[in-house]
Amino acid sequence: MSYIEILQSYNLTILQWAAIGFAVFLLGLSKSGIKGIGIIIVVILAFVFGEKASTGVLLPMLICADVFAVIYYNRHAQWGIIKKLIPWMIVGVLVGVWVGNDISALLFKRLMAIIIIGSVALMFYNENKKSDSVPTNKIFGISLGFLAGFTTMIGNLAGPVSNIYFMVMRFPKNEFIGTAAWLFFIINVFKLPFHIFVWKTVTVETLVLNSVLIPAVIIGFFVGAQIVKLISNVNYRRFILIVTALGGVIMLFK
């Protein structure tokens, strides 16, 4: 099929195109550092393409946005944290590949909503503590790393989990963004072959669709980068808390 025929084969309405365009613009915003809105993107794309198919549509655009993020925030990345989390995220991805065809989408969403809302409660508790100490227990990092890997493979939903980790570790705004940028660039590239050869959710057709949507991702990224500059560290942390909590509620009732 030709390029135009492939796009026409999706049979998308004008409203659906508008929703997808808005979602990928939000993706650019998210990767620029406006964290917590990833669940909204996932919900919109799942509504248009279906739960599993939407993960393959989204992944190449995530990688594209990751490239911009690692270039823009590279100097702020904390490589000690990345090296600590990556092995456990890889394990989580592999488990996600294995169970991805069997787990109930409804059960997964309900469990994730409970985990996210409960974790946000812990984040609020941690924010209100007088102590500035950060957790040093290895089990904490292993658990969050595994859960982030598993959720990013199943539904590109690792954002809330990683937000929890970086918030509890009390990362400043730019270190938060820079470390997350490299972490997810590495793990998203690792996921790509599984989407192509195992789940078959990334295809020539989805890549053609991606090529039309990438400009909206890029615009969203640079708009978001300017917004992030205007947000203080304190307000940034509050924003992440609120939007992550709202995302959990959206997932619970979707």
C-alpha positions as CSV (number, residue, x, y, z in Angstrom):
1,M,0.0,0.0,0.0
2,S,1.0,3.6,-0.5
3,Y,1.7,6.0,2.3
4,I,-1.8,7.7,1.9
5,E,-3.5,4.3,1.7
6,I,-1.9,3.1,4.9
7,L,-3.2,6.2,6.7
8,Q,-6.6,5.8,5.2
9,S,-6.7,2.2,6.4
10,Y,-7.0,3.4,10.0
11,N,-10.4,4.9,9.2
12,L,-9.9,7.6,11.8
13,T,-12.5,10.4,12.2
14,I,-11.6,14.0,12.5
15,L,-12.3,13.9,16.2
16,Q,-10.0,10.9,16.6
17,W,-7.2,12.6,14.7
18,A,-7.6,15.6,17.0
19,A,-7.5,13.4,20.1
20,I,-4.4,11.6,18.9
21,G,-2.7,14.9,18.0
22,F,-3.5,16.3,21.4
23,A,-2.2,13.1,23.1
24,V,1.2,13.2,21.2
25,F,1.5,17.0,22.0
26,L,1.1,16.0,25.6
27,L,3.7,13.4,25.1
28,G,6.2,16.1,24.1
29,L,5.2,18.1,27.1
30,S,5.7,15.1,29.3
31,K,9.2,14.3,28.0
32,S,10.3,17.9,28.4
33,G,9.7,17.5,32.2
34,I,6.0,18.2,32.8
35,K,5.6,14.8,34.4
36,G,2.5,13.0,35.5
37,I,0.4,13.5,32.3
38,G,1.5,10.2,30.8
39,I,-1.6,8.4,31.9
40,I,-3.8,10.8,30.0
41,I,-1.8,10.0,26.8
42,V,-2.2,6.3,27.4
43,V,-5.9,6.6,28.0
44,I,-6.5,8.6,24.8
45,L,-4.5,6.2,22.6
46,A,-6.0,3.1,24.2
47,F,-9.5,4.5,23.5
48,V,-8.7,5.0,19.8
49,F,-6.5,2.0,19.0
50,G,-7.2,-0.5,21.8
51,E,-5.2,-1.3,24.9
52,K,-2.4,-3.5,23.5
53,A,-2.2,-2.0,20.0
54,S,-1.8,1.5,21.4
55,T,1.5,0.5,23.1
56,G,3.0,-0.2,19.7
57,V,1.7,3.1,18.3
58,L,3.1,5.0,21.3
59,L,6.6,3.4,21.7
60,P,8.4,4.9,18.6
61,M,7.1,8.4,19.5
62,L,8.3,7.9,23.1
63,I,11.8,7.0,21.8
64,C,11.8,10.1,19.5
65,A,10.9,12.3,22.5
66,D,13.5,10.6,24.6
67,V,16.2,11.5,22.1
68,F,15.3,15.2,22.5
69,A,15.1,14.9,26.3
70,V,18.5,13.2,26.7
71,I,20.2,15.8,24.5
72,Y,18.5,18.7,26.3
73,Y,18.9,17.5,29.9
74,N,22.0,15.3,29.5
75,R,24.2,17.2,32.0
76,H,21.7,16.7,34.8
77,A,21.5,12.9,34.6
78,Q,22.5,10.9,37.8
79,W,24.2,7.9,36.3
80,G,24.6,6.1,39.7
81,I,20.8,5.9,40.0
82,I,20.4,4.8,36.4
83,K,22.9,2.0,36.8
84,K,21.1,0.9,40.0
85,L,17.6,0.8,38.4
86,I,18.2,-0.4,34.9
87,P,18.9,-4.1,35.7
88,W,15.7,-4.4,37.7
89,M,13.7,-2.6,35.0
90,I,15.0,-5.0,32.4
91,V,13.8,-7.9,34.6
92,G,10.4,-6.2,34.9
93,V,10.2,-5.7,31.1
94,L,10.9,-9.4,30.5
95,V,8.2,-10.5,32.9
96,G,5.9,-8.0,31.2
97,V,6.6,-9.6,27.8
98,W,5.9,-13.0,29.2
99,V,2.5,-12.2,30.9
100,G,1.4,-9.5,28.5
101,N,-0.8,-11.8,26.4
102,D,-2.5,-13.3,29.5
103,I,-3.1,-10.7,32.1
104,S,-6.6,-9.1,32.2
105,A,-6.5,-5.5,31.0
106,L,-9.2,-4.6,33.5
107,L,-7.4,-6.3,36.4
108,F,-4.1,-4.6,35.4
109,K,-5.7,-1.2,35.3
110,R,-7.4,-1.6,38.7
111,L,-4.2,-2.9,40.4
112,M,-2.2,0.0,38.9
113,A,-4.7,2.5,40.0
114,I,-4.5,1.2,43.6
115,I,-0.7,1.2,43.5
116,I,-0.5,4.7,42.1
117,I,-3.0,6.2,44.5
118,G,-1.5,4.4,47.5
119,S,2.0,5.5,46.4
120,V,0.8,9.1,46.0
121,A,-0.4,9.0,49.6
122,L,3.1,7.9,50.6
123,M,4.6,10.7,48.5
124,F,2.4,13.3,50.3
125,Y,3.5,11.8,53.6
126,N,7.1,12.0,52.6
127,E,6.7,15.6,51.4
128,N,5.3,16.6,54.8
129,K,8.0,15.0,56.9
130,K,10.5,17.3,58.6
131,S,13.4,15.1,57.7
132,D,15.2,15.5,54.3
133,S,16.6,11.9,54.5
134,V,16.2,9.6,51.5
135,P,15.6,5.8,51.6
136,T,18.7,3.7,51.4
137,N,17.0,0.3,51.6
138,K,18.0,-1.8,48.5
139,I,14.6,-3.4,48.4
140,F,13.0,0.0,47.8
141,G,15.1,0.5,44.6
142,I,14.7,-3.1,43.4
143,S,10.9,-3.0,43.9
144,L,10.4,0.3,42.2
145,G,12.8,-0.6,39.4
146,F,11.0,-3.9,38.7
147,L,7.6,-2.4,38.9
148,A,8.6,0.4,36.5
149,G,9.9,-2.1,34.0
150,F,6.8,-4.3,34.2
151,T,4.4,-1.4,33.8
152,T,6.3,0.3,31.0
153,M,6.1,-3.0,29.0
154,I,2.5,-3.7,29.7
155,G,1.1,-0.3,29.1
156,N,3.8,2.5,29.0
157,L,2.7,3.3,32.5
158,A,6.0,3.6,34.3
159,G,5.8,7.3,34.7
160,P,3.9,7.4,38.0
161,V,6.2,4.7,39.4
162,S,9.4,6.6,38.4
163,N,7.8,9.8,39.7
164,I,7.4,8.2,43.1
165,Y,11.0,7.1,43.2
166,F,12.5,10.4,42.2
167,M,10.2,12.3,44.5
168,V,11.1,10.2,47.5
169,M,14.7,10.5,46.6
170,R,14.2,14.3,46.7
171,F,15.8,15.0,43.3
172,P,15.8,18.7,42.2
173,K,13.8,19.5,39.1
174,N,16.5,19.2,36.5
175,E,18.1,16.1,38.0
176,F,14.7,14.5,38.1
177,I,14.1,15.2,34.4
178,G,17.6,14.4,33.2
179,T,17.8,11.1,35.0
180,A,14.4,10.0,33.9
181,A,15.2,10.9,30.3
182,W,18.2,8.6,30.1
183,L,16.5,5.9,32.1
184,F,13.5,5.7,29.8
185,F,15.5,6.2,26.6
186,I,17.5,3.1,27.4
187,I,14.5,1.0,28.5
188,N,12.3,2.0,25.6
189,V,14.9,1.1,23.1
190,F,15.3,-2.3,24.9
191,K,11.5,-2.8,24.6
192,L,11.3,-2.1,20.9
193,P,12.4,-5.6,19.5
194,F,9.8,-7.3,21.7
195,H,7.0,-5.0,20.3
196,I,8.3,-5.8,16.7
197,F,8.9,-9.5,16.9
198,V,6.9,-10.9,19.8
199,W,3.8,-8.7,20.3
200,K,3.9,-7.4,16.7
201,T,2.5,-4.1,17.8
202,V,5.1,-2.0,15.9
203,T,4.6,-2.5,12.2
204,V,5.3,-0.6,9.0
205,E,1.7,0.7,9.3
206,T,2.2,2.1,12.8
207,L,5.5,3.7,11.8
208,V,3.8,5.5,8.9
209,L,1.3,6.8,11.4
210,N,4.1,7.8,13.7
211,S,5.8,9.8,10.9
212,V,2.7,12.0,10.7
213,L,2.5,12.6,14.4
214,I,6.2,13.2,15.3
215,P,6.0,17.0,14.6
216,A,3.4,17.4,17.3
217,V,5.7,15.5,19.7
218,I,8.6,17.9,18.9
219,I,6.4,21.0,19.2
220,G,5.1,19.7,22.6
221,F,8.7,19.1,23.8
222,F,10.0,22.6,23.1
223,V,6.8,24.3,24.5
224,G,7.2,22.2,27.6
225,A,10.9,22.9,28.0
226,Q,10.0,26.6,28.2
227,I,7.3,26.0,30.7
228,V,9.6,23.9,33.0
229,K,12.0,26.8,33.2
230,L,9.3,29.0,34.8
231,I,8.4,26.4,37.5
232,S,10.3,26.4,40.9
233,N,11.5,23.2,42.5
234,V,8.8,23.4,45.2
235,N,5.9,24.0,42.7
236,Y,7.3,21.4,40.4
237,R,7.1,18.7,43.2
238,R,3.5,19.8,44.0
239,F,2.5,19.6,40.3
240,I,3.9,16.1,40.0
241,L,2.0,15.0,43.2
242,I,-1.3,16.4,42.0
243,V,-1.2,15.2,38.4
244,T,0.1,11.7,39.3
245,A,-2.8,11.4,41.8
246,L,-5.3,12.5,39.1
247,G,-3.8,10.0,36.7
248,G,-4.4,7.2,39.2
249,V,-8.1,8.3,39.6
250,I,-8.5,8.4,35.8
251,M,-7.2,4.9,35.5
252,L,-9.4,3.6,38.3
253,F,-12.6,4.8,36.6
254,K,-11.6,4.4,32.9
